[in-house]
């Protein structure tokens, strides 16, 4: 393996590690802000543009670009954010109900 192949392999490994780290952050909920998601997806787009010339000749690059595009699509999906927001609203409503129920006088009690 010559120096160019080693550098090329290192670059692919770097992008693979970065995409894996981003996917892990997405799964753990560390990317809650939609603005941050948009910025990250733009950076992924730039990386895909850098890798795209190698897609035809290298299956690793092709796989990496395909995974990056899927990650980008998932980042820009608002569905997960909407579901999370709805769950938070339901939790707030149930908390409010429990507070109100606690403050209501019981059957034999008076105000």
C-alpha positions in Angstrom: 0.0 0.0 0.0 1.5 3.3 -1.0 1.2 6.6 0.9 -1.8 7.8 -1.2 -3.8 4.7 -0.4 -3.0 5.0 3.2 -4.1 8.7 3.3 -7.3 7.8 1.3 -8.1 5.0 3.8 -7.5 7.4 6.7 -9.8 9.9 5.2 -12.6 7.4 4.7 -12.1 6.1 8.3 -12.3 9.7 9.6 -15.6 10.4 7.8 -17.0 7.0 8.9 -16.1 7.8 12.5 -17.6 11.2 12.3 -20.8 10.0 10.8 -21.1 7.2 13.4 -20.6 9.8 16.2 -23.3 12.0 14.7 -25.7 9.1 14.4 -25.0 8.2 18.0 -25.7 11.8 19.1 -28.9 11.7 17.2 -30.0 8.4 18.8 -29.3 9.6 22.3 -31.2 12.8 21.8 -28.2 15.1 21.9 -29.3 16.9 18.8 -32.6 18.4 19.9 -32.2 21.9 18.4 -33.4 21.9 14.9 -31.0 24.7 13.9 -28.1 22.6 15.0 -29.5 19.7 13.0 -29.6 21.9 9.9 -26.0 23.0 10.4 -24.8 19.4 10.9 -26.7 18.3 7.8 -25.0 21.0 5.7 -21.6 19.8 7.0 -22.6 16.3 6.0 -23.5 17.6 2.5 -20.1 19.2 2.2 -18.5 15.9 3.2 -20.6 14.0 0.6 -19.5 16.5 -2.1 -15.9 15.7 -1.2 -16.5 12.0 -1.3 -18.7 11.8 -4.4 -15.9 11.7 -7.0 -14.8 8.4 -5.4 -18.2 6.7 -5.3 -17.9 5.0 -8.7 -14.5 3.4 -8.1 -14.7 2.5 -4.4 -17.5 0.5 -2.7 -16.4 1.9 0.7 -16.9 5.4 -0.4 -20.2 4.5 -2.0 -21.4 2.9 1.2 -20.2 5.9 3.2 -22.0 8.4 1.0 -25.2 6.3 1.1 -25.1 6.2 4.9 -24.3 9.9 5.1 -27.3 10.8 2.9 -29.6 8.7 5.1 -28.2 10.4 8.2 -28.8 13.8 6.6 -32.4 12.9 5.8 -32.9 11.7 9.4 -31.4 14.9 10.8 -33.8 17.0 8.7 -36.8 15.0 9.7 -39.0 17.0 12.1 -41.2 14.0 12.9 -39.0 13.0 15.9 -39.0 16.5 17.2 -42.8 16.8 16.9 -43.3 13.5 18.8 -41.0 14.6 21.5 -42.8 17.9 21.9 -46.1 16.2 22.1 -44.9 13.8 24.8 -43.6 16.8 26.8 -46.9 18.5 26.5 -48.7 15.4 27.7 -46.3 15.2 30.7 -47.0 18.8 31.5 -50.7 18.3 31.3 -50.6 15.2 33.6 -48.4 17.1 36.1 -50.8 20.0 36.1 -53.7 17.6 36.7 -52.0 16.0 39.6 -51.3 19.4 41.2 -54.9 20.4 40.7 -56.2 17.1 42.2 -53.9 17.5 45.2 -55.2 21.0 45.8 -58.9 20.0 45.6 -60.5 19.3 48.9 -61.6 15.7 49.5 -65.1 14.5 50.0 -65.3 15.1 53.8 -63.0 18.2 53.8 -63.9 21.8 53.5 -62.1 24.8 52.1 
